[in-house]
Amino acid sequence: MFNENMIKLLTSGFWFIVLVLLWNAFLANKLPEPFNTDLFDKSIPNYVLYSETIFRILVFFLPILIKVGLKKDINKIGLVVYIMGVIIYFISWLLLIYFPNSSWSTSLIGFMAPAYTPIVWLIGLALLGENLFINSDYKPWLYIVLSVFFIIIHSYHTYLAYNNYYR
């Protein structure tokens, strides 16, 4: 019924990314004015924009190669961390959407929350991985390191956007 490629697709870590991508696609236009693409990217150095894009591509598309599962205790911990991370991430968005003028949403830490909170669900995803669909060992720490670099650059971009808008 299922061929090998279909099983690979169904057990891929990419499905954990799809949930977040759908959230972002449907709600990005509901974020407050400072997150408007034109304002958010205004005066951001190209080296920040380009490096952020490169790391975003790596972090969001490498999970296609990661087979996820729940065979080991670390995988089960990964699922809990992923779920908690997604909840925290979604709450960070909802606070900005429903309370855009609150002291939280206009503070640096609140404004930046959607940029730094993904590290939790990204670590969870890394821990969910069992192996790769290519002939190479899976090392969760490699995906975590790439995710950390992405979050640092993404957070820096958000920090610069905050300063451009609120200062």
C-alpha positions as CSV (number, residue, x, y, z in Angstrom):
1,M,0.0,0.0,0.0
2,F,2.7,2.5,1.0
3,N,6.0,2.5,-0.9
4,E,9.3,3.5,0.7
5,N,9.1,7.1,-0.4
6,M,5.6,7.5,1.0
7,I,6.7,6.2,4.4
8,K,9.7,8.6,4.3
9,L,7.4,11.5,3.6
10,L,4.9,10.5,6.4
11,T,7.6,10.1,9.0
12,S,9.5,13.2,8.1
13,G,10.2,16.0,10.6
14,F,8.9,18.4,8.0
15,W,5.3,17.9,9.2
16,F,6.3,19.5,12.5
17,I,7.5,22.5,10.5
18,V,4.4,22.7,8.4
19,L,2.2,23.4,11.5
20,V,4.3,26.5,12.2
21,L,4.5,27.6,8.6
22,L,0.7,27.5,8.3
23,W,0.3,29.5,11.5
24,N,2.7,32.1,10.2
25,A,1.0,32.2,6.8
26,F,-2.5,32.7,8.1
27,L,-1.7,35.1,11.0
28,A,1.3,37.2,9.8
29,N,-1.0,39.9,8.5
30,K,-2.7,40.2,11.9
31,L,0.5,41.2,13.7
32,P,0.8,44.9,14.7
33,E,2.1,47.5,12.3
34,P,5.8,47.3,13.3
35,F,5.8,43.7,11.8
36,N,4.6,45.0,8.4
37,T,7.2,43.6,6.0
38,D,8.2,47.0,4.7
39,L,8.7,48.4,8.2
40,F,10.2,45.3,9.6
41,D,13.0,45.0,7.0
42,K,13.6,48.8,6.7
43,S,17.2,49.8,7.4
44,I,18.2,46.2,8.2
45,P,21.7,45.5,6.9
46,N,21.9,43.0,3.9
47,Y,24.3,40.7,5.8
48,V,21.6,40.2,8.4
49,L,18.8,39.6,5.9
50,Y,20.9,37.2,3.8
51,S,22.3,35.2,6.6
52,E,18.9,35.0,8.2
53,T,17.5,33.7,5.0
54,I,20.2,31.1,4.6
55,F,19.8,29.8,8.1
56,R,15.9,29.9,7.8
57,I,16.2,27.7,4.6
58,L,18.5,25.2,6.4
59,V,16.4,25.0,9.6
60,F,13.0,24.8,7.8
61,F,14.0,22.3,5.1
62,L,16.5,20.0,6.8
63,P,13.7,18.3,8.7
64,I,12.6,16.7,5.4
65,L,15.6,14.5,5.8
66,I,15.0,13.7,9.4
67,K,12.9,10.6,10.3
68,V,11.0,11.3,13.5
69,G,9.7,8.8,16.0
70,L,9.0,7.9,19.6
71,K,11.1,4.8,20.1
72,K,13.6,6.3,22.5
73,D,13.0,8.3,25.7
74,I,14.8,11.2,24.2
75,N,12.3,11.2,21.3
76,K,9.4,11.3,23.8
77,I,11.0,14.2,25.7
78,G,11.4,15.9,22.3
79,L,7.7,15.6,21.6
80,V,6.9,17.2,25.0
81,V,9.5,20.0,24.4
82,Y,8.1,20.5,20.8
83,I,4.5,20.8,22.0
84,M,5.4,23.2,24.9
85,G,7.5,25.2,22.5
86,V,4.8,25.6,19.9
87,I,2.3,26.6,22.7
88,I,4.8,29.3,23.9
89,Y,5.4,30.4,20.4
90,F,1.7,30.7,19.5
91,I,1.1,32.6,22.8
92,S,3.8,35.1,21.9
93,W,2.0,35.8,18.6
94,L,-1.5,36.0,20.2
95,L,-0.3,38.5,22.8
96,L,1.0,40.7,20.0
97,I,-2.2,40.3,17.9
98,Y,-4.7,40.8,20.7
99,F,-2.8,43.2,22.9
100,P,-0.6,45.2,20.4
101,N,-0.4,48.3,22.6
102,S,0.2,46.5,25.9
103,S,3.4,47.1,27.9
104,W,4.3,43.5,27.0
105,S,3.9,43.9,23.3
106,T,5.7,47.3,23.1
107,S,8.5,46.1,25.3
108,L,11.7,44.7,23.7
109,I,11.2,41.3,25.2
110,G,7.6,41.0,24.2
111,F,8.1,42.4,20.7
112,M,11.0,39.9,20.2
113,A,9.2,36.9,21.7
114,P,8.1,35.4,18.3
115,A,11.8,35.6,17.2
116,Y,13.4,33.8,20.2
117,T,10.7,31.4,21.4
118,P,11.0,29.1,18.4
119,I,14.2,27.7,19.9
120,V,12.1,25.6,22.2
121,W,10.1,23.8,19.5
122,L,13.2,23.6,17.3
123,I,15.1,21.8,20.1
124,G,12.1,19.5,20.5
125,L,12.1,18.7,16.8
126,A,15.8,17.9,17.0
127,L,15.2,15.5,19.8
128,L,12.3,13.8,18.0
129,G,14.7,12.8,15.2
130,E,15.7,9.1,15.1
131,N,17.9,9.1,11.9
132,L,18.3,10.6,8.5
133,F,16.9,9.4,5.3
134,I,20.3,9.7,3.7
135,N,23.4,7.6,4.5
136,S,24.6,9.7,7.4
137,D,24.3,9.5,11.2
138,Y,21.7,11.8,12.8
139,K,23.2,14.1,15.4
140,P,20.5,16.2,17.1
141,W,23.1,18.7,18.3
142,L,23.9,19.6,14.6
143,Y,20.3,20.7,14.0
144,I,20.2,22.5,17.4
145,V,23.4,24.4,16.5
146,L,21.9,25.5,13.1
147,S,18.7,26.4,14.9
148,V,20.6,28.5,17.5
149,F,22.4,30.4,14.8
150,F,19.1,31.1,13.0
151,I,17.4,32.3,16.3
152,I,20.3,34.6,17.1
153,I,20.2,36.2,13.6
154,H,16.4,36.3,13.5
155,S,16.4,37.9,17.0
156,Y,19.0,40.4,16.0
157,H,16.9,41.3,13.0
158,T,13.8,41.7,15.3
159,Y,15.9,43.8,17.7
160,L,17.0,46.1,14.9
161,A,13.3,46.4,13.7
162,Y,12.2,47.2,17.2
163,N,14.8,50.0,17.5
164,N,13.8,51.4,14.1
165,Y,10.2,51.6,15.1
166,Y,10.2,52.4,18.8
167,R,13.3,54.6,19.1
